[in-house]
Structure formats: C-alpha cells, structure tokens
Amino acid sequence: MTATQGFPGKQFHGEFKVPGGKLVIADLNVTDGVISQANINGDFFLEPDEALADINEALVGLKYDASHKVIAGAVEAAVDDSVVMFGFDAHAIATAVRRATGFATSWQDHDWEIILPTEIPIFTQVALDQILTEDVAAGRAKPAMRLWRWPLSDPSVVIGSFQSYSNEVDADAVAKHNIKVVRRVSGGGAMFMEADNAVTYSLYTPTSMVDGMSFTDSYPFLDAWVMDALARMQVKAFYEPLNDIATPEGKIG
C-alpha cells in the first residue's frame, strides 16, 4: 500500500501503549486517501466524556498520509484547557493513527533478526554499529538486536560520538594498561568495558518505530522491554532521563 492510493471504505486498526501510561487504539475508515470515520478508544481516562467526539471529529477529513505533527495538531486544536487527558495525549493519538495507516510501526510489525555474540575486536564492534544502522535505515537489512561479546584480551574505553578524548581519557593510564579507546557512532558518555563484566546490546530499528517521538521520548519507549525484564528478575530498577537505568545502589545501564 502507498499513501497515494485510494482506499474506498477501507478499515484500519492501530494501537499504541504509552510508556508508563495507557493504551490508545485508533479504528479508521479511509475513503479516497482521506479519513472518513474515526474511533479513538482504549483504557485511558478522559474528562469530559464528550471530548472524545470532538477528538474523533478532528481526525475526519485529514489525509491518509498526514504527518504525526499534523494529526497531533488537529487533536490539540479540538480540545481546550478544560479537557483532562489522563494516561495519553494528542501525540499518543497521532501515533495510534499513524500505526493504523502503516506509517508508524510497532515491535510486532517487524521480522527481527537476533545477532548472537561473537568475539571480535572492539574496532570491528563499533564499525558494525554504524554499518548495520545505515543498512536497516536503507532497507538493506532487517531490524535487529545485536549482542556484543568483549574479548578477554581487549579491555576498552568506548567514548560517545561528541566527547573529547583529552577530557575523558587518561592517556598515560591507557598506555600503561594497554587499553584500547574507540569512538562509537551514538552519543552519551564514556564506558569502560571488559569481558564478562557487561551486557552490551545494540538495536537497529526503522525510523517508523519512533515515528513522531521526540529524541527524549524514544529512549524509554525502546528501553521498555529492558525495564520489564529487570522487573521480572526482581531487580528494583527505575528509569532516569535521558537514557539511564538505575537502582537504589546506583546506575546499571
């Protein structure tokens, strides 16, 4: 399907679970590339109830391929300050609508590849991050999660894309202890990594996974499965923006 095709009376269904919030569902009818009927529903709370009709009406007439910004703007314009949206917001509605029409995707919409850990040099590890990111973005490779394995003989310091080597690394200590220093493609801080002392993974996802999300919001969304796994292992972890996972004893991720 493409955004320019006509869809007389075609029905679409999309769902979005707000991280830490509620489920938002969009059921749409699309006619000739335009939303002709909308039904937003879910387990959220909304006061007054009548505001839901205004939200649905705001979606009718929008183009099938309307951007996340346009959809969210239409919803925001349809409600005033007296309306209370608990557990969701205009951006969550826009994501559910975009998922319904196929421009935003969820984890379940993709066939994921799991790249098992292989002991390779650190320079190859960080190079793979850039190559796989570019390949997935260009559609040359499937979305993937890659687990890293750190060689026993290769303790390393990995610095963020925007960090200064001289400010973050003790050059004399690096030389004395034979530590390799590499720069990764992503931002963030410096990390000391050695074999059997860290679990490292990378996610390579299409941009449709975070369609309409801010850079800040994308992190907790993509890390939600990690937080769930830690909870199931009875680890008392909590999320600290921008992208830290911590426990009462300190930062762990």
Secondary structure by P-SEA (a helix, b strand, c coil): ccccccccbbbbbbbbbcccbbbbbbbbccccccccbbbbbccccccccaaaaaaaaaaccccccccaaaaaaaaaaacccccccccccaaaaaaaaaaaaccccccccccccccccccccaaaaaaaaaaaaaaaaacccccbbbbbbbbcccbbbbbccccccccccaaaaaaaabbbbbbcccbbbbbbbbccccccbbbbbcccccccccaaaaaaaaaaaaaaaaaaacccccccccbbbbccccccc
